[in-house]
Amino acid sequence: MKQRIITALILAPLVILGIFKLPLDAFIAAIAVITVIGFWEWTQFVEHKSRVTALVPAIAISGLSLLVIPFDATSLNAVLPAHYFVLALGGAWWVASSLLAITYPRSSASWQDSNILRHLFGVLTLLPFFWSVLLLRAESIDASPYHGAKLVLFVCLIVWAADSGAYFAGKSLGKRKMAPSVSPNKTIEGLIGGIIAAIFVAWVAAKGFGIEFSSAGAMIAITFVTVVISVLGDLVESMFKRVSGIKDSGNIIPGHGGILDRVDSLTAAFPVFALLYFIF
């Protein structure tokens, strides 16, 4: 626990600094590196003789997306139909994968023996995450250079608040298990505590950052849906690790495991939040 806290205290300021201070091109490159590392860790969930070979399909599809979907500042700021398609694809995936996690292990019979599906699941997990972070970061970048950075940090804050709220509420009040076959420690009471903490942080952050929603109700609804999906996103990665017999996705972050272990909730939260934010 001590090492986890020390690592978090070092990483959090670096993440915030990167969100606000990196130029858009450098920010895109940084998110691309995180995504590629995530794909590399995902190769553990795919049965293949070589992890390098197993990485090829995800990299090829991601590269193709960069060829056909504009990612210059003007296009990202406009949020084109292609961008909405990727966000909608991500949103649909997280709804479907959440159902897989909730109904595990019964649901695993439909996908655990298919390498094609496992590859596809990795792409659907990380590619919409990549694009959604970019779209939020580029929002109103010409008129207000830091507005998009505030949106990205806003999503991070509500997810971190939900994680903390769920942990403490689950520890003190947790009785009813959410998905005991996937993650025995997650409870309904923890989820409720996480939602309450996230909505409170969302309210404060929206006011402090000057982030405008169509109404207070819209802000609460978007935060609620984002947080529920983020918690379920954590369950989804736990499900894939359980099927693959893996405890951590990697060891790149001391005390925290791999990149996927740290961004599992965020990979679910960002596409869902971005889709709802741009629509409403």
C-alpha positions as CSV (number, residue, x, y, z in Angstrom):
1,M,0.0,0.0,0.0
2,K,2.9,2.4,0.9
3,Q,4.4,1.9,-2.6
4,R,1.0,2.4,-4.3
5,I,0.5,5.7,-2.5
6,I,4.1,7.0,-3.3
7,T,3.6,6.0,-7.0
8,A,0.2,7.7,-7.1
9,L,1.6,10.9,-5.5
10,I,4.3,11.0,-8.2
11,L,2.2,10.1,-11.2
12,A,-0.9,12.2,-10.5
13,P,1.0,15.6,-10.8
14,L,2.7,14.3,-14.0
15,V,-0.6,13.3,-15.5
16,I,-2.2,16.6,-14.7
17,L,0.9,18.5,-16.0
18,G,0.8,16.5,-19.3
19,I,-3.0,17.1,-19.7
20,F,-2.5,20.9,-19.4
21,K,1.0,21.7,-20.7
22,L,1.6,19.3,-23.6
23,P,0.8,20.8,-27.1
24,L,-2.0,18.9,-28.8
25,D,0.4,17.0,-31.1
26,A,2.5,15.9,-28.2
27,F,-0.6,15.1,-26.2
28,I,-1.9,12.9,-29.1
29,A,1.5,11.1,-29.2
30,A,1.4,10.5,-25.4
31,I,-2.1,9.0,-25.5
32,A,-1.0,6.9,-28.5
33,V,1.9,5.5,-26.5
34,I,-0.4,4.7,-23.6
35,T,-2.8,3.0,-26.0
36,V,0.0,0.9,-27.7
37,I,1.2,-0.2,-24.2
38,G,-2.4,-1.1,-23.4
39,F,-2.6,-3.2,-26.6
40,W,0.7,-4.9,-25.7
41,E,-0.6,-5.9,-22.3
42,W,-3.8,-7.1,-24.0
43,T,-1.8,-9.7,-25.9
44,Q,-1.8,-11.7,-22.7
45,F,-5.5,-12.2,-23.1
46,V,-5.1,-13.6,-26.6
47,E,-3.7,-17.1,-27.2
48,H,-0.8,-16.8,-29.6
49,K,2.7,-18.1,-29.9
50,S,4.2,-14.7,-30.1
51,R,2.9,-11.6,-28.3
52,V,4.6,-9.4,-31.0
53,T,2.5,-11.2,-33.7
54,A,-0.6,-10.9,-31.5
55,L,-0.1,-7.1,-31.3
56,V,-0.2,-6.7,-35.1
57,P,-4.1,-6.7,-35.6
58,A,-4.7,-4.0,-33.0
59,I,-1.9,-1.8,-34.4
60,A,-3.1,-2.3,-37.9
61,I,-6.7,-1.3,-37.1
62,S,-5.5,1.7,-35.0
63,G,-3.2,2.8,-37.8
64,L,-6.1,2.5,-40.3
65,S,-8.3,4.6,-38.1
66,L,-5.7,7.4,-38.1
67,L,-5.7,7.2,-41.9
68,V,-9.5,7.5,-42.4
69,I,-10.5,9.6,-39.4
70,P,-9.2,13.2,-39.2
71,F,-7.2,14.1,-36.1
72,D,-6.1,17.7,-36.8
73,A,-7.2,20.3,-34.2
74,T,-9.9,21.7,-36.5
75,S,-11.5,18.4,-37.3
76,L,-11.3,17.1,-33.7
77,N,-12.9,20.4,-32.5
78,A,-15.7,20.0,-35.0
79,V,-16.5,16.4,-33.9
80,L,-17.3,14.9,-37.3
81,P,-19.6,11.9,-38.0
82,A,-16.6,9.6,-38.0
83,H,-15.8,10.7,-34.5
84,Y,-19.4,10.1,-33.4
85,F,-19.2,6.6,-34.9
86,V,-16.2,5.7,-32.9
87,L,-17.7,7.1,-29.7
88,A,-21.0,5.2,-30.3
89,L,-19.1,2.0,-31.0
90,G,-17.2,2.5,-27.7
91,G,-20.5,3.2,-25.8
92,A,-22.2,0.1,-27.3
93,W,-19.2,-2.1,-26.5
94,W,-19.1,-1.0,-22.8
95,V,-22.8,-1.7,-22.4
96,A,-22.3,-5.2,-24.0
97,S,-19.1,-6.0,-22.1
98,S,-20.7,-4.9,-18.8
99,L,-23.5,-7.5,-19.4
100,L,-20.8,-10.1,-20.1
101,A,-19.1,-9.3,-16.8
102,I,-22.3,-9.3,-14.8
103,T,-23.3,-12.6,-16.2
104,Y,-19.9,-14.2,-16.0
105,P,-19.0,-17.1,-15.9
106,R,-22.0,-18.2,-18.0
107,S,-21.3,-15.5,-20.6
108,S,-17.7,-16.7,-21.1
109,A,-18.8,-19.7,-23.1
110,S,-19.7,-17.4,-26.0
111,W,-16.2,-15.8,-26.4
112,Q,-13.4,-17.4,-24.4
113,D,-12.5,-19.9,-27.1
114,S,-12.5,-17.3,-29.9
115,N,-9.2,-15.5,-30.5
116,I,-10.9,-13.3,-33.1
117,L,-13.3,-12.0,-30.5
118,R,-10.5,-11.5,-27.9
119,H,-8.6,-9.4,-30.5
120,L,-11.8,-7.5,-31.3
121,F,-12.5,-6.9,-27.6
122,G,-9.1,-5.3,-27.1
123,V,-9.6,-2.9,-30.1
124,L,-13.1,-2.0,-28.8
125,T,-11.6,-1.3,-25.3
126,L,-8.7,0.9,-26.3
127,L,-9.4,2.5,-29.6
128,P,-12.6,4.5,-28.6
129,F,-10.7,5.5,-25.4
130,F,-7.9,6.9,-27.6
131,W,-10.2,8.9,-29.8
132,S,-12.5,10.1,-27.0
133,V,-9.5,11.6,-25.0
134,L,-8.4,13.4,-28.1
135,L,-11.8,14.8,-28.9
136,L,-12.3,16.1,-25.3
137,R,-8.8,17.6,-25.3
138,A,-9.4,19.4,-28.5
139,E,-12.8,20.8,-27.5
140,S,-12.8,24.6,-28.1
141,I,-9.0,24.6,-28.3
142,D,-8.9,27.7,-30.5
143,A,-11.2,29.8,-28.3
144,S,-10.0,28.5,-25.0
145,P,-6.8,26.4,-25.0
146,Y,-7.3,24.9,-21.6
147,H,-11.0,24.1,-21.9
148,G,-10.4,20.6,-23.3
149,A,-7.7,19.9,-20.7
150,K,-10.3,20.7,-18.0
151,L,-12.7,18.3,-19.6
152,V,-10.1,15.5,-19.6
153,L,-9.2,16.2,-16.0
154,F,-12.9,16.4,-15.1
155,V,-13.4,12.8,-16.3
156,C,-10.3,11.6,-14.4
157,L,-11.5,13.3,-11.2
158,I,-15.0,11.8,-11.3
159,V,-13.6,8.3,-12.0
160,W,-11.0,8.7,-9.2
161,A,-13.7,10.0,-6.8
162,A,-15.9,7.0,-7.7
163,D,-13.0,4.6,-7.1
164,S,-12.3,6.2,-3.7
165,G,-15.9,6.5,-2.7
166,A,-16.6,2.9,-3.7
167,Y,-13.6,1.7,-1.7
168,F,-14.5,3.3,1.5
169,A,-18.3,2.7,1.2
170,G,-17.6,-0.9,0.3
171,K,-15.2,-1.4,3.2
172,S,-17.6,0.0,5.8
173,L,-21.1,-0.8,4.4
174,G,-20.6,-3.4,1.7
175,K,-22.7,-6.5,1.9
176,R,-24.3,-7.3,-1.5
177,K,-21.8,-8.4,-4.1
178,M,-22.0,-6.9,-7.6
179,A,-20.3,-9.7,-9.5
180,P,-18.8,-12.2,-7.1
181,S,-17.5,-14.5,-9.8
182,V,-15.4,-11.7,-11.3
183,S,-14.5,-9.4,-8.4
184,P,-15.6,-10.6,-4.9
185,N,-14.8,-7.3,-3.2
186,K,-17.0,-5.0,-5.3
187,T,-20.4,-4.4,-3.7
188,I,-23.7,-2.6,-4.5
189,E,-23.1,-0.4,-1.5
190,G,-19.7,0.5,-2.8
191,L,-21.1,1.4,-6.1
192,I,-23.7,3.7,-4.5
193,G,-20.9,5.4,-2.4
194,G,-18.8,5.9,-5.5
195,I,-21.7,7.5,-7.4
196,I,-22.4,9.9,-4.6
197,A,-18.7,10.9,-4.3
198,A,-18.4,11.3,-8.1
199,I,-21.5,13.5,-8.4
200,F,-20.2,15.7,-5.5
201,V,-16.8,16.1,-7.2
202,A,-18.5,16.6,-10.6
203,W,-20.5,19.5,-9.2
204,V,-17.5,21.2,-7.6
205,A,-15.2,20.6,-10.6
206,A,-17.8,21.8,-13.1
207,K,-18.2,25.0,-11.1
208,G,-14.4,25.4,-10.6
209,F,-13.4,24.7,-14.1
210,G,-16.3,26.6,-15.7
211,I,-17.5,23.5,-17.6
212,E,-21.0,24.1,-18.8
213,F,-23.7,21.5,-19.2
214,S,-27.2,22.0,-20.7
215,S,-28.5,21.8,-17.1
216,A,-27.7,20.6,-13.7
217,G,-29.8,17.5,-14.4
218,A,-27.8,16.7,-17.5
219,M,-24.5,17.0,-15.6
220,I,-25.8,14.6,-12.9
221,A,-27.2,12.2,-15.4
222,I,-24.0,12.2,-17.5
223,T,-21.8,11.7,-14.4
224,F,-24.1,8.9,-13.1
225,V,-23.9,6.9,-16.4
226,T,-20.2,7.5,-16.8
227,V,-19.4,6.4,-13.2
228,V,-21.6,3.2,-13.5
229,I,-19.9,2.3,-16.7
230,S,-16.5,3.0,-15.3
231,V,-17.1,0.7,-12.4
232,L,-18.3,-2.0,-14.7
233,G,-15.3,-1.4,-16.9
234,D,-13.1,-2.3,-14.0
235,L,-15.1,-5.6,-13.8
236,V,-14.7,-6.2,-17.5
237,E,-10.9,-6.2,-17.3
238,S,-11.0,-8.4,-14.1
239,M,-13.1,-10.8,-16.1
240,F,-10.5,-11.0,-18.9
241,K,-7.7,-11.4,-16.4
242,R,-9.6,-14.2,-14.6
243,V,-10.2,-16.1,-17.8
244,S,-6.5,-15.7,-18.8
245,G,-5.2,-16.6,-15.3
246,I,-3.5,-13.3,-14.9
247,K,-3.3,-11.2,-11.7
248,D,-2.0,-7.9,-13.2
249,S,-1.8,-6.8,-16.8
250,G,1.8,-5.8,-16.3
251,N,4.4,-4.4,-13.9
252,I,5.3,-1.1,-15.6
253,I,3.9,1.0,-12.7
254,P,5.4,0.0,-9.3
255,G,2.8,-1.1,-6.8
256,H,0.0,-0.6,-9.4
257,G,0.6,-3.3,-12.0
258,G,0.2,-2.4,-15.7
259,I,-1.3,0.4,-17.7
260,L,-4.5,-1.5,-18.1
261,D,-4.7,-2.0,-14.4
262,R,-4.6,1.8,-13.9
263,V,-6.8,2.9,-16.8
264,D,-9.4,0.1,-16.9
265,S,-12.1,2.4,-15.5
266,L,-11.0,5.3,-17.7
267,T,-11.1,3.3,-20.9
268,A,-14.8,2.8,-20.2
269,A,-15.5,6.3,-18.8
270,F,-14.0,8.4,-21.5
271,P,-16.0,7.2,-24.6
272,V,-19.2,7.2,-22.7
273,F,-18.7,10.6,-21.2
274,A,-17.6,12.1,-24.5
275,L,-20.5,10.6,-26.4
276,L,-23.1,12.0,-23.9
277,Y,-21.3,15.3,-23.5
278,F,-21.2,16.0,-27.2
279,I,-24.8,14.9,-27.8
280,F,-26.3,16.7,-24.8
